[in-house]
Amino acid sequence: MVYLTRIEHFNAAHKLFNPAWSREKNEEIFGKCANENWHGHNYELYVTIKGEPDPETGFLLDAKKLSKLINSFVLDKLDHLNLNEDVDFMKGVMCSTENLAVAIWNQLTKHLPATVQLHCIKLYETSRIFVEYYG
């Protein structure tokens, strides 16, 4: 089994806010992340796929093709947008990094060729905080 990871980058704004709670409770639980005027991150996205290399090309999947898939089905829908307001696959979902990683998995997995499997989504919110999701 071979693993291939492609790293991509995007910027996005969001707010962590539970509408069922008071403003005070949201601020207590989410702190500055509940800011009414949003806040943003420079996300680093690691997409790891797995499978067996093609005997003719030696590739698990051409890394340029993987990048195009990530851009078409994820980054074009996230980059420089508001996760709470602008992203269809995040509507009605708390926009935590954990939930975003799961949503990215769901966006990508259905578009990968049958010869490979999605192994892991690793999403860095900051240089010190990241989430890994294995499906």
C-alpha positions as CSV (number, residue, x, y, z in Angstrom):
1,M,0.0,0.0,0.0
2,V,1.4,3.4,-1.0
3,Y,0.3,6.7,0.5
4,L,0.4,10.0,-1.4
5,T,-0.2,13.4,0.3
6,R,-0.9,16.7,-1.5
7,I,-0.7,19.9,0.5
8,E,-3.0,22.8,-0.4
9,H,-3.7,26.2,1.2
10,F,-6.8,28.3,1.6
11,N,-8.1,31.3,3.6
12,A,-11.5,31.5,5.1
13,A,-13.6,33.3,7.7
14,H,-16.0,31.8,10.2
15,K,-17.7,32.3,13.5
16,L,-18.4,29.7,16.2
17,F,-21.8,30.5,17.5
18,N,-24.6,28.3,18.7
19,P,-27.9,30.2,18.0
20,A,-29.6,28.2,20.8
21,W,-27.4,29.8,23.4
22,S,-27.2,33.4,24.7
23,R,-24.4,35.7,23.5
24,E,-22.8,35.4,26.9
25,K,-22.7,31.6,26.8
26,N,-21.3,31.6,23.3
27,E,-18.6,34.0,24.4
28,E,-17.9,31.8,27.4
29,I,-17.6,28.7,25.4
30,F,-16.0,30.0,22.1
31,G,-14.3,33.1,23.3
32,K,-13.0,35.3,20.5
33,C,-14.2,32.7,18.0
34,A,-17.7,33.9,18.7
35,N,-16.9,37.4,17.5
36,E,-19.9,38.9,15.7
37,N,-17.7,40.3,13.0
38,W,-16.1,36.9,12.2
39,H,-12.5,35.9,12.2
40,G,-10.3,34.1,9.7
41,H,-7.6,31.5,9.3
42,N,-4.9,30.6,6.8
43,Y,-5.7,26.9,6.6
44,E,-3.2,24.2,5.4
45,L,-4.9,21.2,4.0
46,Y,-3.2,17.8,3.7
47,V,-5.0,15.2,1.6
48,T,-3.7,11.7,1.8
49,I,-4.8,9.0,-0.6
50,K,-3.8,5.3,-0.6
51,G,-3.6,2.4,-3.1
52,E,-1.3,0.6,-5.4
53,P,0.8,2.4,-8.0
54,D,-0.2,1.9,-11.6
55,P,2.3,-0.5,-13.2
56,E,2.5,1.6,-16.4
57,T,3.0,5.0,-14.8
58,G,4.3,4.2,-11.4
59,F,1.8,6.7,-10.0
60,L,-0.8,6.1,-7.4
61,L,-2.6,9.1,-8.9
62,D,-0.9,11.9,-10.8
63,A,-0.3,14.6,-8.2
64,K,-1.5,17.3,-10.6
65,K,-4.8,15.5,-11.1
66,L,-5.2,15.2,-7.3
67,S,-4.5,18.9,-7.0
68,K,-7.2,19.7,-9.6
69,L,-9.7,17.5,-7.8
70,I,-9.0,19.3,-4.5
71,N,-9.2,22.7,-6.1
72,S,-12.4,21.9,-8.0
73,F,-14.4,20.3,-5.2
74,V,-12.9,21.9,-2.1
75,L,-10.8,25.0,-2.5
76,D,-12.9,26.8,-5.1
77,K,-15.8,26.4,-2.7
78,L,-13.8,27.6,0.4
79,D,-11.0,30.0,-0.4
80,H,-11.5,33.6,0.7
81,L,-15.1,32.9,1.7
82,N,-17.2,32.9,4.8
83,L,-17.7,29.3,5.9
84,N,-20.9,30.0,7.8
85,E,-22.5,32.0,5.0
86,D,-21.0,31.1,1.6
87,V,-20.2,27.4,1.6
88,D,-23.1,25.2,0.7
89,F,-21.7,22.0,2.3
90,M,-21.3,23.8,5.6
91,K,-24.8,25.2,5.8
92,G,-26.5,24.4,9.2
93,V,-23.2,22.9,10.6
94,M,-21.1,24.4,13.4
95,C,-18.1,25.6,11.5
96,S,-15.4,24.1,13.7
97,T,-12.2,22.8,12.2
98,E,-13.4,19.3,13.1
99,N,-16.6,19.6,11.1
100,L,-14.8,21.2,8.3
101,A,-12.4,18.3,8.0
102,V,-15.3,15.9,7.8
103,A,-17.1,18.0,5.2
104,I,-13.9,18.2,3.1
105,W,-13.7,14.3,3.3
106,N,-17.3,14.1,2.1
107,Q,-16.6,16.5,-0.8
108,L,-13.5,14.6,-2.0
109,T,-14.2,11.0,-1.5
110,K,-17.0,10.8,-4.1
111,H,-14.8,12.3,-6.8
112,L,-11.7,10.2,-6.5
113,P,-11.1,7.4,-9.1
114,A,-11.9,3.9,-8.0
115,T,-8.2,2.9,-8.1
116,V,-7.5,5.0,-4.9
117,Q,-9.0,5.6,-1.5
118,L,-9.0,8.7,0.7
119,H,-6.9,7.8,3.7
120,C,-6.8,11.1,5.7
121,I,-7.7,14.7,5.8
122,K,-5.4,16.7,8.0
123,L,-6.4,20.3,8.4
124,Y,-4.3,22.9,10.1
125,E,-6.2,25.9,11.5
126,T,-3.0,27.4,12.9
127,S,0.6,26.2,13.1
128,R,-0.3,24.7,16.6
129,I,-3.8,23.3,16.0
130,F,-4.8,20.7,13.5
131,V,-7.5,18.0,13.0
132,E,-7.1,14.6,11.4
133,Y,-10.0,12.7,10.0
134,Y,-9.8,9.1,8.7
135,G,-13.5,8.6,7.6
